[in-house]
Amino acid sequence: MPQALGPIYLAGAFHPELCEIRLYNEVASGPLLNEELLAWPDLLVMTGLTNSFDRMLHLTAYARTKNPTTIVAAGGPAIRALPLLAQQYFDYCCLGDIEEMQDVITEALGTAYVAQEMLPRFDLAYWLRHINYVESTRNCNFRCSFCALTGEGNAYKKYDLDYTRKQIMALGKVRRLIFADNNFYGNDRNHFLARLDLIKEMRTAGYMKDWAALVTGDFFRDDENLKIVQEAGCRFLFSGVEAFDAQWLKSVNKAQNNLCPQVEMIRKCLEAGLLFSYGLMFDVDRRRISELRRELDLITSTPNITLPCFITLPIPLLGSPFFYECLDSESLLPRTKLRDMDGSTLVCKPLDPIDDVVAFLGEMMTLRGYRWRVLKHSVNFVKNYYSTLSKTQLGVELVNAALLCAYSLATAPATPLVPTRRGRSRTYISTTEILDAVYTPSFRVASRYESYFHPTMVTDAGGQLSKELAGAGLPSRFTKSVQPPLPSPLKHLAFLPATAPKSRVMGV
């Protein structure tokens, strides 16, 4: 979690009666290798995270080889970060929000093919089963230095309550719902309270039972917030703790996490009957391994808080302040590929010897050496909160603990048809990390698309910004590649959320 939502919302821009639409989610289904399906669409729309750029190129080469008339539109963080480079490959480079798809449809198909009202097509999202998602706000009102949203600089946006209501109704009656907002709490308390009233209304009408949300650290400053969301049916909160070190949090402009001590914040949340989930960022670029081990020791020896749901390395996302800090300090490793920016590969020079850091990362990806402590923590956690949390909440935490110790199981797509690495194991260092098997075409493609399977380089052999990225349009001068209207309307449309092959396909 969270699952891919972009294609679901983009599909809502198309007139449902005039367009035949298929969705494909590589996170859930593995890499798209079906030649017949790749030849099917007249218009291919892709979205994905920044390190998904190369995967978008692969899919474009496949689709155009099978059907040279296929028109390709691409958007999301990857395209917004590399606007000029993207224009060399895709017919439409969408640099704005999902509503821009309406402009693409108008130009490519005609106004008649635009939906009268843009509502998400949950009926096409085959990968959503027991848990469903909606969005009630967009972007974030904080500016953490490592966040892609900070680099993009878009303002926090609150949705009209009626639009949120329509999203929930479009789902039908579900048991559990996650508000996939970047910051559900936001900076407008009246709007926050109004959304809680709407949720209560929808729960009373039977549209949901339990729900979850993502909130920032300032939410926990007022204990009343825990009470009112719990009364509204919230059972699960996620917040980006990132670290238990106040100085480090300050250094990445995440001051909102210093408003309340982390252990106290998590404990209060749990005691209010809300399961608390968070991620850790092991910043080996600015912190010693010994510090990170002490932090993990603290967590695993404190059974009145939850374990993290994931551990990641810092990622210098293109366009973010952290990315430019790394450029200025020349800390990016040589021959770093965009593909390597996945949170499990070292892309910056660490403080400790690199061999020690790699060994540490190998341990942390499966918590080797900590598994007995994780087991003990889990047993004591259940004892502490058996009467406070539900069996479902306790079960989620126990599953989370198990997945922390089984990284490959937690990150592998739910399909057996996944290409695996060949030859040698991972190095965890961008300079020497091997490419995924998806960089080798799964079937014969036109020779003019050979370059589409070359990795996009972030740095050159000397650790400087690559020539490719120097002319890619960084950081924020976004433009759109405009195409003239097609001579005849198209009916076959497909949406593919391109994902990073390593973390989604390889199951490392």
C-alpha positions in Angstrom: 0.0 0.0 0.0 -0.8 2.4 -1.4 -1.8 0.9 -4.7 -1.6 2.6 -8.1 -4.4 5.2 -8.4 -3.3 7.4 -11.3 -4.7 5.2 -14.1 -8.0 4.9 -12.3 -8.5 8.7 -12.2 -7.1 9.2 -15.7 -9.6 6.7 -17.1 -12.4 8.9 -15.8 -11.5 11.6 -18.3 -12.7 9.5 -21.2 -16.3 9.2 -22.4 -17.3 5.7 -21.1 -19.6 5.0 -24.1 -17.3 6.1 -26.9 -14.0 4.7 -25.6 -13.1 1.1 -24.8 -10.7 1.2 -21.9 -8.3 -1.3 -20.3 -6.1 -0.7 -17.3 -2.9 -2.7 -16.5 -1.0 -2.3 -13.3 2.6 -3.5 -13.3 2.8 -3.2 -9.5 0.1 -5.9 -9.1 0.6 -7.9 -12.3 4.3 -7.7 -13.1 5.8 -6.4 -16.4 3.5 -6.3 -19.4 4.8 -8.9 -21.8 1.6 -9.7 -23.6 2.3 -8.9 -27.3 -1.4 -9.0 -28.3 -2.3 -6.5 -25.5 0.6 -4.2 -26.5 -0.6 -4.1 -30.0 -4.2 -3.4 -29.0 -4.4 0.3 -28.0 -4.6 3.3 -30.3 -3.7 5.6 -27.5 -1.4 4.4 -24.7 -1.4 6.5 -21.5 1.3 5.9 -18.9 2.1 7.3 -15.4 4.7 6.4 -12.8 7.2 7.6 -10.3 10.5 9.3 -11.3 12.6 6.1 -11.6 9.8 4.6 -13.9 11.0 6.7 -16.8 12.9 3.9 -18.5 10.0 1.5 -18.1 7.8 4.0 -20.0 10.3 3.9 -22.8 10.3 0.1 -22.9 6.5 0.1 -23.2 6.5 2.8 -25.8 9.0 0.8 -28.0 6.8 -2.3 -27.6 3.6 -0.6 -28.5 4.9 1.3 -31.5 6.7 -1.8 -32.8 3.4 -3.7 -32.7 1.3 -0.8 -34.0 3.3 2.2 -35.5 0.2 4.4 -35.4 -0.1 4.1 -31.6 -0.1 7.5 -29.9 1.6 7.7 -26.5 0.8 10.1 -23.7 2.9 10.0 -20.5 2.7 11.9 -17.2 3.4 11.8 -13.5 6.6 12.8 -11.6 8.9 11.2 -14.2 7.7 13.4 -17.0 7.4 16.5 -14.8 11.0 16.1 -13.8 12.4 15.5 -17.3 10.0 17.5 -19.6 12.4 18.3 -22.5 13.9 14.8 -22.5 10.4 13.3 -22.4 9.3 15.2 -25.5 11.9 13.3 -27.5 10.0 10.1 -26.9 6.3 10.7 -26.2 3.6 12.3 -28.3 2.0 14.0 -25.3 4.0 15.0 -22.2 1.5 15.8 -19.4 3.2 18.2 -17.0 0.2 19.1 -14.9 -2.4 17.3 -12.8 -4.7 14.5 -14.0 -7.2 17.0 -15.5 -4.7 17.7 -18.2 -5.8 14.4 -19.8 -9.0 16.2 -20.9 -6.9 18.5 -23.1 -5.0 15.5 -24.6 -8.3 13.8 -25.4 -9.7 17.0 -27.0 -6.6 17.4 -29.2 -6.1 13.7 -30.1 -9.7 12.4 -30.3 -12.1 15.4 -30.2 -14.2 17.0 -27.6 -16.9 14.4 -27.9 -14.6 11.8 -26.3 -14.1 13.8 -23.1 -16.3 12.6 -20.2 -18.9 15.0 -19.0 -17.7 14.6 -15.4 -14.3 13.3 -14.5 -14.8 10.6 -11.9 -12.4 7.7 -11.1 -13.2 4.4 -12.9 -12.9 2.0 -9.9 -14.8 -0.6 -11.9 -11.7 -1.1 -14.1 -9.3 -1.4 -11.2 -8.9 -5.2 -11.0 -6.1 -4.9 -8.5 -8.2 -3.3 -5.8 -9.9 -6.0 -3.7 -10.3 -5.7 0.0 -9.0 -2.2 0.4 -10.1 0.8 -1.7 -8.9 4.4 -2.1 -10.1 7.9 -2.7 -8.5 11.3 -2.5 -9.9 14.4 -0.7 -6.9 16.8 -1.0 -3.9 17.1 -3.3 -0.2 17.9 -2.6 1.1 18.9 0.8 1.5 22.2 2.8 5.0 21.2 4.1 8.3 21.4 2.1 10.5 18.5 3.2 13.8 18.8 1.2 13.8 15.2 0.0 10.2 15.3 -1.4 9.3 15.4 -5.1 6.3 17.5 -4.2 8.7 20.2 -2.8 10.6 20.2 -6.1 7.4 20.6 -8.1 6.2 23.5 -5.8 2.5 22.9 -6.3 0.2 24.4 -3.6 -1.9 22.3 -1.3 -5.4 21.8 -2.8 -8.6 21.0 -1.0 -11.3 19.2 -3.0 -14.9 20.2 -3.0 -16.8 18.0 -0.5 -19.3 17.0 -3.2 -16.5 15.6 -5.4 -15.2 13.6 -2.4 -18.7 12.3 -1.9 -19.0 11.3 -5.5 -15.7 9.4 -5.4 -16.9 7.4 -2.4 -20.2 6.6 -4.1 -18.4 5.5 -7.3 -16.7 2.8 -5.2 -20.0 1.4 -4.0 -20.3 0.0 -0.6 -16.9 -1.2 0.7 -15.6 -2.4 4.0 -12.3 -0.5 4.2 -11.2 2.8 2.6 -7.9 4.6 2.6 -7.7 8.4 1.9 -4.6 8.5 -0.2 -4.0 12.2 0.3 -0.4 13.3 0.8 -1.7 15.1 3.9 -5.2 14.4 5.0 -5.0 16.9 7.9 -3.8 19.9 5.9 -3.8 23.5 6.9 -7.5 24.2 7.0 -9.1 22.8 10.2 -12.6 23.7 9.1 -12.2 21.7 5.9 -10.7 18.8 7.9 -13.7 18.8 10.3 -16.1 19.1 7.3 -14.6 16.0 5.7 -15.0 14.1 9.0 -18.7 15.0 9.0 -18.9 13.8 5.4 -17.2 10.5 6.4 -19.7 10.0 9.2 -22.6 10.6 6.8 -21.2 8.1 4.3 -20.6 5.5 7.1 -24.1 5.9 8.3 -25.3 5.3 4.7 -23.3 2.1 4.6 -20.6 3.2 2.1 -17.7 2.2 4.4 -16.9 0.8 7.8 -13.3 1.5 8.7 -11.0 4.0 7.1 -7.4 5.1 7.1 -5.4 8.2 6.2 -2.0 9.7 5.8 -1.2 12.7 8.1 1.7 14.9 8.9 3.4 15.3 12.3 1.4 18.4 13.3 -1.8 16.4 13.4 -0.6 14.8 16.6 0.1 18.1 18.4 -3.6 18.2 19.4 -4.8 15.0 21.2 -8.4 16.0 20.3 -7.6 15.0 16.7 -7.1 11.4 17.7 -10.4 11.3 19.4 -12.5 12.8 16.6 -11.0 10.7 13.8 -11.5 7.6 15.9 -15.1 8.5 16.5 -15.5 9.0 12.8 -14.4 5.4 12.2 -10.7 5.8 11.5 -8.7 2.8 12.5 -5.3 3.3 10.9 -3.0 6.3 10.4 0.3 6.6 8.5 2.8 9.3 9.1 6.3 9.8 7.7 8.3 9.6 10.9 11.6 9.1 8.9 13.8 9.3 11.9 13.9 9.6 15.7 16.7 12.2 15.5 15.5 15.8 16.0 18.6 17.3 14.4 18.4 15.2 11.3 14.7 16.1 10.9 15.5 19.7 11.2 18.2 19.4 8.5 15.7 18.0 6.0 13.2 20.8 6.8 10.8 18.3 8.5 10.2 20.5 11.6 6.6 19.3 11.9 8.0 16.0 13.2 9.7 17.7 16.1 6.4 19.1 17.5 5.8 15.9 19.5 8.4 13.3 20.6 8.0 10.3 18.2 7.7 7.6 20.8 5.1 9.6 22.7 3.2 10.4 19.5 3.0 6.7 18.4 2.0 5.5 21.9 -0.8 8.1 22.2 -2.1 7.1 18.8 -2.2 3.4 19.7 -3.8 4.0 23.1 -6.5 5.9 21.2 -7.3 2.7 19.3 -5.6 3.8 16.1 -2.9 1.6 14.5 0.1 3.7 13.6 2.3 3.0 10.6 5.4 4.8 9.4 8.6 4.5 7.4 12.2 5.0 8.4 14.8 6.7 6.2 18.3 5.4 6.9 20.4 8.4 5.7 23.8 6.9 5.5 24.9 10.0 3.6 24.6 12.2 6.7 24.4 9.7 9.6 26.8 7.0 10.9 25.8 3.3 10.8 26.3 3.3 14.6 23.6 6.0 14.9 21.2 4.0 12.7 21.8 0.8 14.7 21.0 2.7 17.9 17.8 3.9 16.4 16.7 0.4 15.3 17.7 -0.9 18.8 15.4 1.7 20.3 12.5 0.7 18.2 12.8 -3.0 18.6 13.2 -2.6 22.4 10.1 -0.4 22.7 7.1 -2.7 22.4 4.6 0.1 23.1 5.2 1.5 19.6 4.8 -0.2 16.2 7.6 -1.3 14.0 8.3 0.6 10.8 6.4 -0.7 7.7 9.5 0.0 5.5 13.1 1.1 5.6 14.5 3.2 2.8 17.6 5.0 1.8 17.2 8.7 1.0 16.5 9.3 -2.7 17.7 12.5 -4.3 14.6 12.8 -6.4 15.1 15.0 -9.5 14.2 18.6 -8.9 14.0 18.3 -5.1 16.2 20.5 -2.9 18.0 17.4 -1.7 18.9 16.5 -5.3 20.5 19.9 -5.8 22.3 19.6 -2.5 23.8 16.4 -3.7 24.9 18.0 -7.0 26.4 21.0 -5.2 28.4 18.8 -2.8 29.3 16.4 -5.6 28.1 13.5 -3.5 26.3 11.6 -6.2 28.1 8.4 -7.1 29.5 8.0 -10.6 27.4 6.3 -13.3 24.2 6.5 -11.3 21.2 5.5 -13.3 17.7 7.0 -12.8 16.7 3.4 -12.4 18.8 3.2 -9.2 16.7 5.8 -7.4 14.5 3.2 -5.7 15.4 3.5 -2.0 17.3 0.3 -1.8 20.4 1.3 -3.9 23.2 3.5 -2.6 23.4 6.6 -5.0 25.3 9.0 -2.7 28.7 8.9 -1.0 28.2 7.6 2.6 29.9 8.8 5.7 31.1 5.3 6.6 33.3 3.1 4.3 31.2 2.0 1.4 31.8 -1.7 2.0 30.5 -1.4 5.6 27.4 0.5 4.3 26.7 -2.2 1.7 27.0 -4.9 4.4 24.7 -2.9 6.6 22.1 -2.5 3.9 22.2 -6.2 3.2 21.3 -6.8 6.8 18.6 -4.1 7.0 16.7 -5.3 3.9 15.7 -8.4 5.8 16.6 -7.3 9.4 19.1 -10.0 9.6 20.4 -10.1 13.2 17.2 -8.4 14.5 14.7 -11.1 13.8 14.6 -12.5 17.3 14.1 -9.0 18.6 11.3 -8.4 16.1 9.6 -11.6 17.3 10.0 -10.6 20.9 8.7 -7.0 20.1 5.7 -8.5 18.3 4.7 -10.7 21.2 5.0 -7.9 23.8 3.2 -5.5 21.5 0.2 -7.8 21.3 0.2 -8.1 25.1 0.3 -4.3 25.5 -2.5 -3.6 23.1 -4.7 -6.7 23.2 -7.5 -4.8 24.9 -7.0 -1.5 22.9 -6.6 -2.6 19.3 -8.9 -4.9 17.3 -7.8 -8.3 16.1 -7.6 -6.9 12.6 -5.3 -4.1 13.7 -3.1 -6.5 15.7 -3.0 -8.9 12.7 -1.9 -6.1 10.4 1.0 -5.3 12.7 2.1 -8.9 13.0 2.0 -9.3 9.2 4.0 -6.1 8.9 6.7 -7.5 11.2 6.9 -10.7 9.1 7.2 -8.7 5.9 10.0 -6.6 7.3 12.0 -9.8 7.6 11.0 -10.9 4.1 11.9 -8.0 1.8 11.6 -9.9 -1.5 8.2 -11.3 -0.6 7.0 -7.8 0.3 8.1 -6.1 -2.9 7.6 -8.8 -5.5 4.6 -8.4 -7.9 1.8 -10.9 -7.4 2.7 -12.9 -10.5 5.0 -15.8 -11.3 5.8 -14.4 -14.7 8.5 -12.0 -13.6 11.9 -11.7 -15.3 14.8 -12.3 -12.8 18.4 -11.1 -12.7 20.9 -13.2 -14.5 24.5 -13.8 -13.8 25.3 -12.1 -10.5 23.6 -10.7 -7.4 23.0 -7.1 -6.5 25.8 -4.8 -5.3 23.5 -2.2 -3.8 25.8 0.5 -5.3 24.5 2.5 -8.2 28.0 2.6 -9.9 28.1 -1.1 -10.2 24.5 -2.2 -9.8 23.3 -4.5 -12.6 20.3 -3.8 -14.8 17.0 -5.7 -14.5 16.1 -8.3 -17.1 13.4 -5.9 -18.5 16.1 -3.9 -20.1 16.5 -6.7 -22.6 13.5 -6.7 -24.9 11.2 -9.7 -24.3 10.5 -9.9 -28.0 11.9 -8.4 -31.2 11.5 -4.7 -31.5 12.2 -2.3 -34.3 15.9 -1.3 -34.5 15.1 2.4 -34.2 14.0 1.7 -30.6 17.3 0.3 -29.5 18.1 3.4 -27.5 14.8 3.0 -25.6 16.3 0.1 -23.7 19.4 2.1 -22.6 19.3 3.3 -19.0 18.8 7.0 -18.4 22.0 8.2 -16.7 22.0 10.7 -13.9 25.7 11.1 -13.5 28.7 10.4 -15.8 31.8 8.4 -15.0 33.2 11.4 -13.0 30.1 11.8 -10.9 28.9 15.0 -12.7 25.4 15.5 -14.0 25.1 13.5 -17.3 24.7 15.4 -20.6 21.4 13.6 -21.0 20.0 15.2 -17.8 21.7 18.5 -18.4 19.4 19.0 -21.3 16.3 17.3 -19.9 14.5 20.4 -18.7 15.4 20.4 -15.0 14.2 21.6 -12.7 10.8 23.2 -13.4 10.4 24.7 -16.9 7.5 22.4 -17.9 6.2 22.5 -21.4 3.8 20.3 -23.3 4.3 18.6 -26.7 1.3 19.5 -28.7 -0.1 17.2 -31.3 -2.7 18.2 -34.0 -6.1 16.5 -33.8 -6.2 13.0 -35.4 -8.1 12.7 -38.7 -10.5 10.0 -37.2 -11.7 9.2 -33.7 -10.0 6.3 -31.8 -11.8 3.9 -29.6 -9.1 1.7 -28.0 -7.4 3.2 -24.9 -5.1 1.6 -22.4 -3.5 2.9 -19.2 -0.3 1.5 -17.8 1.2 2.6 -14.5 4.9 2.2 -15.3 6.8 1.1 -12.2 10.5 0.7 -11.2 11.4 -2.9 -12.4 13.9 -3.6 -9.6 11.6 -3.0 -6.6 8.4 -4.2 -8.3 9.6 -7.0 -10.5 12.8 -8.4 -9.1 11.7 -9.3 -5.6 15.1 -8.5 -4.1 
